Structures are given as C-alpha cells and as structure tokens.
Amino acid sequence: MAEQVLTDFIRALRSADVRVSTGEAIDAARAVSLIGYQDRTELADTLRCVLAKSPDEKATHDRLFDLYFSRRPLPESSSSPSPEASDNEGAPDASEQAPDLLDLAAEGDETQIAIALEKAGQEAGITDIQFSTQIAYYTQQMLKSMGLDRMEAAMMDAFRERTREGEARAEDLIEARKDMFMRARQHVQQAFETYGAGATEIFREEILSDKKITQLDRRDLARMKTLVDKMAKRLAIKHSRRRSRTNRGQLDVRRTLRANAGLDGVPFSLSWKQTRRDRPKIVAVCDVSGSVAQVVRFFLMLVYSLNDVVQDIESLAFSGRLQDIGPILEAEDFTSAMDRVINTVGMSSTDYGQSLSDLKTDHFQTIDRRTTLIMLGDGRSNYGDPRVDIFREAAARAKRTIWLCPEAPSQWGSGDSEMLRYRPYCDRLVHVTTIKDLERVMDEVLASYS
C-alpha cells in the first residue's frame, strides 16, 4: 500500500507536467523506504529534492503535496492504510463486509467514513479523472460503491410506513445521504485538483496551440504567454547543448601526430576530425501591419523566450520604413513593447520595397554565413516595387532564408501579393496559422545549426 501511495503521487506530478523519470521514481521509493511517512515536513523535503528540478516544478510539487496528503490523519489504531503508514499491518480482513452508507450514517464514525470514501474512490478509479465535468459522475460511482441503493431502499420503506416515526427516519436518511454526497463530492474534487487539473490545462493548451492566431482574443493572451514559454523551454532543452560531433572513421592525422610527438610518433592516442556547431544567429524582418501583427507578436515572443539558445538576434519591423525594435523589446515589458511597436511602426502604408532598401542600407552588414534570415509577412506591397533584387542579394548572403506567411498559398500572387516573386529565393516558405507552426519553424531553424 505504501508503494501505491507514492506511485499515485508521482502520477499526480506527471499529470501536472512535472517530468519524473523512472529512475527518479525508483530513487524516491528508496528514499521513502528510509524515512517513512510519519514526518510530513521531512517527507515533503525529500520528495522535492528527488522529484522536482526547476523552481516551477518545486512550486507544483509543494502545491500537489499539500493536496495529496491533506486527508484527515487517521489514528494509529486505525486498521486502514493511509499515506502516513509505511506498510499495511493491521489492515482489515478482505473477507469482512465493509460498512455501507446506511451503517456509516448510523454509526457516525469519522474514521470509518474516511476509510470508506478512500476505498470507494479507488474502486471508482477517481485517479483517472481529467475534467471538472466528470466530478458528478465519479461522485455517483462512489456512492453506488458505498451502498447508495440500500440507503435509498430504506428511505422508501420508511416513507411507505406513513407514520410520524417513519417520516422522521426518512428525513434523517435524506440528510445522511446529502451529507455523504457532499463528502464524496469533496473527495472527488480533491482528486480532480490533484490528478485532473494539470491534465485539463494541458488539454486546453493543446486546443489553443491548434487555434488560428488570427482568431485569438484578449482572454487567450495570458494562457498563450504560458504556452509560448513552455514551447521555448522544450526547444531550449532540445537545442541548448552545443555538442561537438566526432566523425569516427575520419582520422585527423595532424592532431594525432601532435598528440603523440612525445611517444616517438607511435599513435597511442588517436584524434578524430570534428565538426563544430555554429551559434544560432537570427535576423528577423517583420511586417507589423494590421493583417500580420498578431502572428508577429507570438513569433517574437517565442524567439525572445529562447534567449538561452538564441543570444544573437536582431529584430527589425516595418510597415513603411524599417526600424530596429530590438532595444524596445529588451528594455520594456514584452507585451507593452509589442503594443508600442505595432501602434507606431505598424501605422504606415505597407511598403516592402522601401523596407528592403532600408535593410540593405542599414543592416546588410549583420547578415553573414551564420545568419538565418527570417521574413515574416504576407508579401502585399500595395503595388509598389517589391525590390526582389535586394531580397535575392540578402538571401545569397545568409546561411538560410525562411519566409513565414500567414496567408494561404491559394492567395499568393493574387492582387498586390508578391509572394510568388519572392519564393524562388527562399530556402523555406511556410504558411503559418498557429503557434504550433511557429514552434516547428524555430525547431527547424535551431536544428540547422547542429
């Protein structure tokens, strides 16, 4: 039983997006076998050290620990298993009939009620709860497991007596049923907060990540910020380590001879040719006119959240004239800074030709063989000269050129769209509509530096 207590707690952590490996779970079991469950403070400190790694995970651990181990502590003489106990000595004989709702209501023993609720919750499988809408269902399943039918039958028998004593007994049973319902519901609510709230949040984020960015409203912005941070964290973990890849089989003769110069040239120590990764460098040129502004906001939010991986980034924005917005984004709160950029830079008539001319005049020196040039915009230039020649030259200078377009491919080349003229000089032309699209693009960009 003690193992099940720890297993369910680890399950609760995982449902809240705390990454607990199998090895860490084994370490936690070994630690708990040494200290037991008696001292909650010691238990909490131990599990936090073993299972939680980041400050966010430690905060989640503390919240779930308080929820999970907040049941009323049972007396030492109690025969039920509890999170406090490290074994199942004194557990009731499985052949004995457990008290049902009618017996529990008559006896009023708080310890037996707590035991019955715990057992009914296990039988109903409340650890599988994922959504708040399931609370009523699991509550009903618990009550049925505890003998709700027998209580209701006794209630109806009392009503059929048509006597004052029968009516009084029926009223008592109604109150007892209501009390047991509230206790069971509270038990399921606690299970939802422990096991299901994290899963619900993950489900909401999954839905939100597939929602078109142009359809987001202000109610979604706070959750989107959390979602972008999680995406950035995933990408950072995946790409942050700058590894040297050793090409085994390609002997570096010069380094081998140098390493063994003191051994009369006998090659005891072999050196292999290595390919080192370049540090990611991004120049982002973003159209911040009204039709693209929301996509730009989340793209730059994702890029700037990757500051541990992408330290060399230049952010340029335009509608008419191209401006360096990096200092604004770094000096102010990101949301306020983006509002300022969109309300100032984005208020002019869109002119891709002028912005590319400004790029060549003021920023061409920042584009080199290490640079990923990312253009973000719909390519609509109000029938002005798109200066494809400058874009071609910029693409030739860069390591890689990626264009992110929020418009569907069926609209490219229609009206004042110049996308079909820019496309030949792009290594990748991506139609982006969701935050997941932006994550895939950044994953691809960072992978190109491996």
C-alpha positions as CSV (number, residue, x, y, z in Angstrom):
1,M,0.0,0.0,0.0
2,A,2.9,2.4,0.8
3,E,4.2,1.9,-2.7
4,Q,0.8,2.7,-4.2
5,V,0.7,6.0,-2.2
6,L,4.0,7.1,-3.7
7,T,3.0,5.8,-7.2
8,D,-0.2,7.8,-7.2
9,F,1.6,11.0,-6.0
10,I,4.2,10.6,-8.9
11,R,1.2,10.2,-11.2
12,A,-0.2,13.4,-10.0
13,L,3.1,15.2,-10.6
14,R,3.3,13.9,-14.1
15,S,-0.3,14.9,-14.8
16,A,0.8,18.5,-13.8
17,D,3.6,18.4,-16.4
18,V,6.4,17.7,-13.9
19,R,8.8,15.4,-15.7
20,V,9.6,12.4,-13.4
21,S,11.7,9.7,-14.9
22,T,11.6,6.0,-14.0
23,G,15.0,6.4,-12.3
24,E,13.8,9.3,-10.2
25,A,10.7,7.3,-9.2
26,I,12.9,4.5,-8.0
27,D,15.1,6.9,-6.1
28,A,12.0,8.4,-4.4
29,A,10.8,4.9,-3.4
30,R,14.2,4.2,-1.9
31,A,14.3,7.5,0.0
32,V,10.8,7.0,1.4
33,S,11.6,3.5,2.5
34,L,14.3,5.0,4.7
35,I,12.4,8.0,6.2
36,G,8.8,6.7,6.1
37,Y,5.6,8.8,6.0
38,Q,5.5,9.9,9.7
39,D,7.2,13.2,9.4
40,R,5.4,15.2,6.6
41,T,7.9,18.0,6.6
42,E,10.8,15.6,6.1
43,L,8.8,13.7,3.5
44,A,8.0,16.8,1.5
45,D,11.6,18.0,1.6
46,T,12.9,14.6,0.5
47,L,10.4,14.2,-2.4
48,R,11.0,17.8,-3.5
49,C,14.8,17.1,-3.7
50,V,14.3,13.9,-5.7
51,L,11.4,14.6,-8.0
52,A,11.4,18.4,-8.7
53,K,14.2,20.0,-10.6
54,S,13.3,23.6,-11.5
55,P,11.7,26.4,-9.4
56,D,8.4,25.9,-11.3
57,E,8.4,22.2,-10.7
58,K,9.2,22.7,-7.0
59,A,6.2,25.1,-6.7
60,T,4.0,22.5,-8.4
61,H,5.3,19.8,-6.1
62,D,4.6,21.7,-3.0
63,R,1.0,22.5,-4.2
64,L,0.3,18.9,-5.0
65,F,1.9,17.5,-1.9
66,D,-0.4,19.6,0.3
67,L,-3.4,18.5,-1.8
68,Y,-2.5,14.8,-1.9
69,F,-1.5,14.4,1.7
70,S,-4.2,16.7,3.2
71,R,-6.7,14.0,4.1
72,R,-7.6,13.8,7.8
73,P,-4.8,11.9,9.6
74,L,-6.0,8.6,10.9
75,P,-5.4,7.3,14.5
76,E,-2.6,4.8,14.9
77,S,-5.1,2.2,16.0
78,S,-7.0,2.6,12.7
79,S,-7.0,-0.5,10.6
80,S,-6.9,1.4,7.3
81,P,-4.0,2.1,5.1
82,S,-3.0,5.8,5.0
83,P,-0.3,8.0,3.4
84,E,1.2,8.1,6.9
85,A,1.7,4.4,7.1
86,S,4.7,2.7,5.5
87,D,3.1,-0.8,5.5
88,N,-0.3,-2.4,5.6
89,E,-0.1,-4.1,9.0
90,G,-3.5,-4.3,10.8
91,A,-5.4,-3.9,7.5
92,P,-8.9,-5.3,7.7
93,D,-9.6,-8.9,6.6
94,A,-10.7,-8.8,3.0
95,S,-13.4,-11.3,3.9
96,E,-15.1,-8.9,6.3
97,Q,-18.1,-7.0,5.0
98,A,-17.2,-3.3,4.7
99,P,-19.8,-0.9,6.2
100,D,-22.1,0.8,3.6
101,L,-23.8,4.2,3.6
102,L,-26.6,3.0,5.9
103,D,-24.2,1.6,8.5
104,L,-21.9,4.7,8.3
105,A,-24.8,7.0,8.7
106,A,-26.0,5.1,11.8
107,E,-22.6,4.9,13.4
108,G,-21.2,8.3,12.5
109,D,-17.6,7.1,12.9
110,E,-15.4,9.7,11.1
111,T,-12.6,7.3,10.8
112,Q,-14.7,4.6,9.2
113,I,-16.3,7.2,6.8
114,A,-12.8,8.3,5.7
115,I,-11.8,4.7,5.1
116,A,-15.0,4.0,3.1
117,L,-14.5,7.1,1.0
118,E,-10.9,6.2,0.2
119,K,-11.9,2.7,-0.7
120,A,-14.9,3.8,-2.8
121,G,-12.6,6.3,-4.6
122,Q,-10.2,3.6,-5.5
123,E,-13.0,1.3,-6.8
124,A,-14.4,4.2,-8.9
125,G,-11.0,4.9,-10.3
126,I,-11.0,8.6,-9.5
127,T,-7.3,8.9,-10.2
128,D,-8.3,8.7,-13.9
129,I,-10.3,12.0,-13.6
130,Q,-9.3,14.6,-16.2
131,F,-12.1,17.2,-16.5
132,S,-14.2,19.0,-13.9
133,T,-17.3,17.9,-15.8
134,Q,-16.5,14.3,-14.5
135,I,-16.8,15.2,-10.8
136,A,-20.6,14.5,-10.7
137,Y,-20.1,11.1,-12.5
138,Y,-17.3,9.9,-10.1
139,T,-19.3,11.1,-7.1
140,Q,-22.2,9.0,-8.2
141,Q,-20.0,6.0,-8.8
142,M,-18.5,6.3,-5.3
143,L,-21.9,6.5,-3.7
144,K,-23.1,3.4,-5.6
145,S,-20.0,1.6,-4.5
146,M,-20.7,2.6,-0.9
147,G,-24.3,1.2,-1.0
148,L,-26.5,4.1,-2.1
149,D,-29.2,1.7,-3.4
150,R,-29.6,0.1,0.1
151,M,-29.9,3.6,1.7
152,E,-32.5,4.7,-0.8
153,A,-34.4,1.5,-0.4
154,A,-34.5,2.0,3.4
155,M,-35.6,5.6,2.8
156,M,-38.5,4.5,0.6
157,D,-39.5,1.8,3.1
158,A,-39.6,4.5,5.8
159,F,-41.9,6.7,3.7
160,R,-44.2,3.7,2.9
161,E,-44.9,3.3,6.7
162,R,-46.9,6.5,6.6
163,T,-46.2,7.1,10.2
164,R,-44.6,10.0,12.1
165,E,-41.7,7.8,13.1
166,G,-41.2,6.6,9.5
167,E,-41.2,10.1,8.2
168,A,-38.7,11.2,10.8
169,R,-36.5,8.2,9.9
170,A,-36.8,9.1,6.2
171,E,-35.9,12.7,6.8
172,D,-32.8,11.5,8.8
173,L,-31.8,9.3,5.9
174,I,-32.2,12.2,3.4
175,E,-29.9,14.4,5.5
176,A,-27.4,11.5,5.8
177,R,-27.5,10.9,2.0
178,K,-27.0,14.7,1.4
179,D,-24.0,14.7,3.9
180,M,-22.4,11.6,2.2
181,F,-23.0,13.2,-1.2
182,M,-21.1,16.3,-0.1
183,R,-18.3,14.3,1.4
184,A,-18.0,12.1,-1.7
185,R,-18.1,15.2,-4.0
186,Q,-15.4,16.9,-1.9
187,H,-13.3,13.8,-2.1
188,V,-13.6,13.7,-5.9
189,Q,-13.0,17.5,-6.2
190,Q,-9.7,17.0,-4.3
191,A,-8.8,14.1,-6.7
192,F,-9.5,16.4,-9.7
193,E,-7.3,19.2,-8.3
194,T,-4.6,16.6,-7.7
195,Y,-4.8,14.5,-10.9
196,G,-7.0,16.2,-13.3
197,A,-6.4,20.0,-13.1
198,G,-3.0,19.6,-14.8
199,A,-4.4,17.3,-17.5
200,T,-7.2,19.8,-18.1
201,E,-4.7,22.6,-18.5
202,I,-2.6,20.6,-20.9
203,F,-5.8,19.8,-22.9
204,R,-6.7,23.5,-23.1
205,E,-3.2,24.4,-24.2
206,E,-3.4,21.7,-26.9
207,I,-6.6,23.2,-28.2
208,L,-5.2,26.7,-28.0
209,S,-2.0,25.7,-29.9
210,D,-4.1,24.4,-32.8
211,K,-6.2,27.6,-32.8
212,K,-5.6,30.1,-35.6
213,I,-3.6,33.0,-34.2
214,T,-5.8,35.5,-36.0
215,Q,-8.8,34.1,-34.1
216,L,-7.3,34.6,-30.6
217,D,-8.9,37.2,-28.4
218,R,-7.6,39.0,-25.3
219,R,-8.9,36.3,-23.0
220,D,-6.4,33.9,-24.7
221,L,-3.3,36.1,-24.4
222,A,-2.4,35.2,-20.8
223,R,-2.6,31.5,-21.5
224,M,-0.8,31.9,-24.8
225,K,2.1,33.5,-22.9
226,T,2.4,30.4,-20.7
227,L,2.1,28.2,-23.8
228,V,4.9,30.0,-25.6
229,D,7.1,29.8,-22.5
230,K,6.6,26.0,-22.4
231,M,7.4,25.7,-26.1
232,A,10.5,27.8,-25.6
233,K,11.5,25.6,-22.7
234,R,11.1,22.4,-24.8
235,L,13.2,23.9,-27.7
236,A,15.8,25.1,-25.3
237,I,16.2,21.7,-23.7
238,K,16.5,20.1,-27.1
239,H,18.9,22.6,-28.7
240,S,20.8,24.3,-25.8
241,R,23.8,21.9,-25.6
242,R,26.5,22.8,-28.1
243,R,27.9,19.4,-28.8
244,S,30.9,18.5,-30.9
245,R,30.2,15.7,-33.3
246,T,33.1,13.4,-33.7
247,N,33.3,11.7,-37.1
248,R,34.7,8.3,-36.1
249,G,36.5,6.8,-39.0
250,Q,37.9,10.2,-40.3
251,L,41.3,10.3,-38.6
252,D,42.8,13.8,-38.0
253,V,46.4,13.0,-38.9
254,R,47.8,16.4,-37.9
255,R,46.3,16.4,-34.4
256,T,47.2,12.7,-33.9
257,L,50.8,13.3,-34.8
258,R,50.9,16.3,-32.5
259,A,49.3,14.5,-29.6
260,N,51.8,11.6,-29.9
261,A,55.0,13.6,-30.6
262,G,56.5,12.6,-27.2
263,L,55.9,8.9,-27.9
264,D,58.3,8.6,-30.9
265,G,55.3,9.0,-33.2
266,V,53.6,5.8,-32.0
267,P,49.8,6.7,-32.2
268,F,48.7,5.6,-28.8
269,S,46.2,8.5,-28.7
270,L,44.0,8.9,-31.8
271,S,42.3,12.2,-32.8
272,W,39.3,12.3,-35.0
273,K,38.0,15.0,-37.2
274,Q,35.3,17.1,-35.6
275,T,32.5,19.4,-36.9
276,R,31.5,22.1,-34.5
277,R,28.1,23.8,-34.4
278,D,27.7,27.4,-35.2
279,R,26.0,29.6,-32.6
280,P,22.4,30.4,-33.8
281,K,22.1,33.9,-35.3
282,I,18.8,35.3,-36.4
283,V,17.8,38.4,-38.3
284,A,14.0,38.8,-38.2
285,V,12.4,41.2,-40.6
286,C,8.7,41.5,-39.6
287,D,5.8,43.2,-41.3
288,V,3.8,44.6,-38.4
289,S,0.8,45.9,-40.4
290,G,-2.6,45.0,-39.1
291,S,-3.0,41.8,-41.1
292,V,0.2,40.3,-39.7
293,A,0.6,42.0,-36.3
294,Q,-0.8,39.1,-34.1
295,V,1.5,36.5,-35.8
296,V,4.5,38.8,-35.3
297,R,3.7,39.2,-31.7
298,F,3.8,35.5,-30.9
299,F,6.7,34.8,-33.2
300,L,8.9,37.4,-31.5
301,M,7.7,36.2,-28.1
302,L,8.8,32.7,-28.9
303,V,12.2,33.9,-30.2
304,Y,12.9,36.1,-27.2
305,S,11.9,33.3,-24.8
306,L,14.8,31.3,-26.3
307,N,17.4,33.7,-25.0
308,D,19.5,30.8,-23.6
309,V,19.8,29.3,-27.1
310,V,19.5,32.4,-29.4
311,Q,21.5,35.1,-27.9
312,D,22.4,36.8,-31.2
313,I,19.2,38.2,-32.7
314,E,18.3,41.4,-34.5
315,S,14.6,42.2,-34.7
316,L,13.5,44.6,-37.4
317,A,10.0,45.8,-38.1
318,F,8.3,47.7,-40.8
319,S,5.1,48.7,-42.5
320,G,6.6,51.6,-44.4
321,R,10.2,52.2,-43.1
322,L,12.3,49.5,-41.5
323,Q,13.2,50.1,-37.8
324,D,15.3,48.2,-35.3
325,I,12.9,47.2,-32.5
326,G,15.4,45.1,-30.5
327,P,16.2,47.8,-27.9
328,I,12.5,48.4,-27.3
329,L,11.8,44.7,-26.8
330,E,14.7,44.2,-24.4
331,A,14.1,47.4,-22.4
332,E,10.4,47.1,-21.7
333,D,7.8,44.6,-20.7
334,F,7.4,42.4,-23.8
335,T,3.6,42.9,-24.1
336,S,3.8,46.6,-23.7
337,A,6.7,46.9,-26.0
338,M,4.9,45.0,-28.8
339,D,1.9,47.2,-28.4
340,R,4.1,50.2,-28.8
341,V,5.8,48.7,-31.9
342,I,2.5,47.8,-33.6
343,N,0.9,51.2,-32.8
344,T,3.9,53.2,-34.1
345,V,5.8,51.2,-36.7
346,G,2.7,49.5,-37.9
347,M,0.7,52.6,-38.6
348,S,2.1,53.3,-42.1
349,S,1.2,52.0,-45.5
350,T,2.9,48.7,-46.2
351,D,5.9,49.1,-48.5
352,Y,8.2,46.0,-48.9
353,G,10.4,47.7,-51.4
354,Q,11.3,50.6,-49.1
355,S,11.8,48.2,-46.1
356,L,14.2,46.1,-48.2
357,S,16.1,49.2,-49.3
358,D,16.5,50.2,-45.6
359,L,17.7,46.6,-44.9
360,K,20.4,47.0,-47.5
361,T,21.4,50.5,-46.4
362,D,21.5,50.0,-42.6
363,H,21.6,46.3,-41.8
364,F,23.3,44.3,-44.5
365,Q,26.5,44.0,-42.5
366,T,24.7,41.9,-39.9
367,I,23.7,39.2,-42.4
368,D,26.5,36.7,-42.9
369,R,27.1,33.0,-43.4
370,R,26.0,32.3,-39.9
371,T,22.7,34.2,-40.2
372,T,19.2,32.7,-40.6
373,L,17.2,35.5,-42.2
374,I,13.5,35.2,-41.3
375,M,11.0,37.3,-43.2
376,L,7.5,37.4,-41.7
377,G,4.7,39.0,-43.7
378,D,2.1,38.5,-46.3
379,G,4.2,40.0,-49.2
380,R,1.5,42.5,-50.0
381,S,3.2,45.8,-51.0
382,N,0.4,48.0,-52.3
383,Y,1.5,47.5,-55.9
384,G,4.9,49.2,-55.2
385,D,8.2,47.9,-56.4
386,P,8.9,44.8,-54.3
387,R,12.7,45.1,-54.8
388,V,13.1,41.4,-55.4
389,D,16.7,42.1,-56.4
390,I,17.6,43.2,-52.8
391,F,15.8,40.2,-51.3
392,R,17.8,37.9,-53.7
393,E,21.0,39.6,-52.6
394,A,20.1,39.3,-48.9
395,A,19.2,35.6,-49.3
396,A,22.6,35.0,-51.0
397,R,24.5,36.5,-48.0
398,A,22.6,34.4,-45.4
399,K,23.1,30.9,-44.2
400,R,19.4,30.2,-44.7
401,T,16.3,32.3,-45.6
402,I,12.9,31.4,-44.3
403,W,9.7,33.3,-45.1
404,L,6.7,32.9,-42.8
405,C,3.4,33.9,-44.5
406,P,0.1,34.0,-42.6
407,E,-1.8,34.0,-45.9
408,A,-2.9,30.7,-47.5
409,P,-0.9,29.6,-50.6
410,S,-4.1,29.9,-52.7
411,Q,-3.8,33.7,-52.2
412,W,-0.1,34.1,-53.1
413,G,0.3,36.1,-56.2
414,S,-3.3,37.5,-56.1
415,G,-3.8,41.3,-56.1
416,D,-0.8,43.1,-54.7
417,S,0.8,39.9,-53.3
418,E,4.4,39.4,-54.4
419,M,4.9,36.1,-52.7
420,L,5.4,34.2,-55.9
421,R,8.3,36.6,-56.9
422,Y,10.0,36.2,-53.5
423,R,9.5,32.4,-53.3
424,P,12.5,31.3,-55.6
425,Y,15.0,32.9,-53.2
426,C,13.6,31.3,-50.0
427,D,15.0,28.1,-48.6
428,R,11.7,27.6,-47.0
429,L,8.3,29.4,-47.5
430,V,6.0,28.4,-44.7
431,H,2.3,29.1,-44.3
432,V,1.9,29.7,-40.6
433,T,-1.5,30.0,-38.8
434,T,-1.0,28.5,-35.3
435,I,1.5,28.7,-32.5
436,K,2.5,25.1,-33.3
437,D,3.6,26.2,-36.8
438,L,5.9,28.8,-35.2
439,E,7.3,26.1,-32.9
440,R,8.0,23.8,-35.8
441,V,9.8,26.6,-37.7
442,M,12.0,27.5,-34.7
443,D,12.8,23.9,-34.2
444,E,13.9,23.6,-37.8
445,V,16.0,26.8,-37.5
446,L,17.8,25.6,-34.4
447,A,18.3,22.2,-35.9
448,S,20.1,23.7,-38.9
449,Y,22.9,24.7,-36.5
450,S,23.6,21.2,-35.4
